[in-house]
Amino acid sequence: MTRTDKTDPARGTVVKEAVLPVVEERVRIDKTVEQGRTVTVTTRPVTETETLSQKLAHERVTVERVPIGQVVSEMPSVREEGDLTVIPVVEQRARVVVEQVLVEEIHLRRTREETVENFEVERQRTEVDIDE
């Protein structure tokens, strides 16, 4: 380490400086290729037959439409009964209800009056006389 003293003219003071050396080590590796033995590699295909056994499952589904015709108040859910899956099919139908509703009444009231009227009428008549 080297130390020096310098005077700063702007401030009029002595400034001490120290110089520190920075040292780094470096590593270098060299490789050399050396001739060795020669190796020959040969490949050939080999076919072998092997029997494998695997259990396979096959499911068959049959579809059957079963008419019900029952009025329900809410949508039934899909249900499973053993190996049977039941899927409900629902439709909304309009229902017409015929009702008799008394809307109004018509009241007819009869009132009887008697009056006397005079009419002039011509009348014909035949008179018969019988003598014995």
C-alpha positions as CSV (number, residue, x, y, z in Angstrom):
1,M,0.0,0.0,0.0
2,T,1.3,3.4,-1.0
3,R,0.4,6.6,1.0
4,T,0.7,10.2,-0.2
5,D,-0.1,13.6,1.2
6,K,-1.5,16.3,-1.1
7,T,-2.7,19.8,-0.4
8,D,-6.2,20.8,-1.6
9,P,-5.7,24.4,-2.9
10,A,-9.5,25.2,-2.7
11,R,-9.7,24.4,0.9
12,G,-6.1,24.8,2.0
13,T,-6.1,21.5,3.7
14,V,-3.9,18.4,3.5
15,V,-5.6,15.4,2.0
16,K,-4.1,11.9,2.6
17,E,-4.5,9.4,-0.2
18,A,-3.8,5.7,0.0
19,V,-3.5,3.4,-3.0
20,L,-4.5,-0.2,-2.4
21,P,-3.6,-2.9,-5.0
22,V,-6.4,-5.3,-6.1
23,V,-5.1,-8.8,-6.8
24,E,-7.0,-11.5,-8.7
25,E,-6.0,-15.1,-9.3
26,R,-7.1,-16.7,-12.5
27,V,-7.2,-20.4,-13.4
28,R,-6.5,-21.9,-16.8
29,I,-7.2,-25.4,-17.8
30,D,-5.9,-27.0,-21.0
31,K,-7.0,-30.2,-22.6
32,T,-5.1,-32.4,-24.9
33,V,-6.5,-35.2,-27.1
34,E,-4.7,-38.5,-27.0
35,Q,-5.2,-41.4,-29.4
36,G,-6.6,-44.5,-27.7
37,R,-8.1,-47.8,-28.7
38,T,-10.5,-48.1,-31.6
39,V,-13.9,-49.6,-30.8
40,T,-16.4,-51.0,-33.4
41,V,-20.1,-51.1,-32.6
42,T,-22.4,-53.3,-34.7
43,T,-26.3,-53.4,-34.3
44,R,-28.8,-55.9,-35.6
45,P,-32.5,-56.1,-35.1
46,V,-33.9,-59.0,-33.1
47,T,-37.7,-59.9,-33.3
48,E,-39.3,-61.8,-30.5
49,T,-43.0,-62.8,-30.3
50,E,-44.6,-62.4,-26.9
51,T,-48.2,-63.3,-26.0
52,L,-50.0,-60.8,-23.8
53,S,-53.3,-61.4,-22.0
54,Q,-55.6,-58.6,-21.2
55,K,-59.1,-58.7,-19.8
56,L,-61.5,-56.5,-21.9
57,A,-65.0,-55.4,-20.9
58,H,-67.8,-54.7,-23.4
59,E,-71.0,-53.1,-22.3
60,R,-74.2,-53.1,-24.4
61,V,-76.9,-50.6,-23.8
62,T,-80.5,-51.2,-24.8
63,V,-83.0,-48.4,-24.9
64,E,-86.6,-49.0,-23.9
65,R,-89.2,-46.2,-23.9
66,V,-91.8,-46.8,-21.2
67,P,-95.0,-44.7,-21.5
68,I,-96.1,-43.4,-18.1
69,G,-98.8,-40.6,-18.6
70,Q,-98.8,-39.4,-15.0
71,V,-99.2,-35.8,-13.9
72,V,-96.3,-34.7,-11.6
73,S,-95.9,-31.5,-9.6
74,E,-92.1,-31.2,-10.1
75,M,-89.4,-32.5,-12.4
76,P,-88.3,-36.0,-11.3
77,S,-84.6,-36.6,-11.0
78,V,-82.5,-39.2,-12.9
79,R,-82.2,-42.3,-10.8
80,E,-80.3,-45.6,-11.0
81,E,-81.8,-48.9,-9.9
82,G,-78.9,-51.5,-10.1
83,D,-77.7,-51.6,-13.7
84,L,-80.8,-49.6,-14.9
85,T,-80.7,-45.9,-15.3
86,V,-84.1,-44.2,-15.5
87,I,-84.2,-40.8,-17.3
88,P,-87.6,-39.1,-16.9
89,V,-89.0,-37.2,-19.9
90,V,-91.4,-34.5,-19.0
91,E,-93.5,-32.1,-21.2
92,Q,-95.7,-29.3,-20.2
93,R,-99.3,-29.5,-21.5
94,A,-101.9,-26.7,-21.5
95,R,-105.0,-27.8,-19.7
96,V,-108.3,-26.1,-20.6
97,V,-110.8,-26.0,-17.8
98,V,-114.4,-25.2,-18.6
99,E,-116.2,-23.5,-15.7
100,Q,-119.7,-22.1,-15.4
101,V,-119.5,-18.7,-14.0
102,L,-122.7,-16.8,-13.1
103,V,-121.9,-13.4,-14.6
104,E,-125.2,-11.6,-14.1
105,E,-129.0,-12.2,-13.9
106,I,-131.7,-10.6,-16.0
107,H,-134.8,-9.9,-14.0
108,L,-138.2,-9.5,-15.9
109,R,-141.0,-8.2,-13.8
110,R,-144.6,-8.4,-15.0
111,T,-147.2,-5.9,-14.0
112,R,-150.9,-6.5,-14.8
113,E,-153.2,-3.6,-15.6
114,E,-156.8,-3.9,-16.5
115,T,-158.6,-1.3,-18.6
116,V,-161.9,-1.1,-20.3
117,E,-162.0,-0.2,-23.9
118,N,-165.1,0.2,-26.2
119,F,-165.0,-1.1,-29.8
120,E,-167.6,-0.9,-32.5
121,V,-167.9,-4.1,-34.4
122,E,-170.3,-5.2,-37.2
123,R,-171.7,-8.5,-36.6
124,Q,-173.8,-10.8,-38.8
125,R,-176.0,-13.4,-37.5
126,T,-178.5,-16.0,-38.8
127,E,-181.7,-16.7,-37.1
128,V,-183.5,-19.9,-37.7
129,D,-187.3,-20.5,-37.1
130,I,-188.5,-24.0,-37.1
131,D,-192.3,-24.8,-37.4
132,E,-193.6,-28.2,-36.6
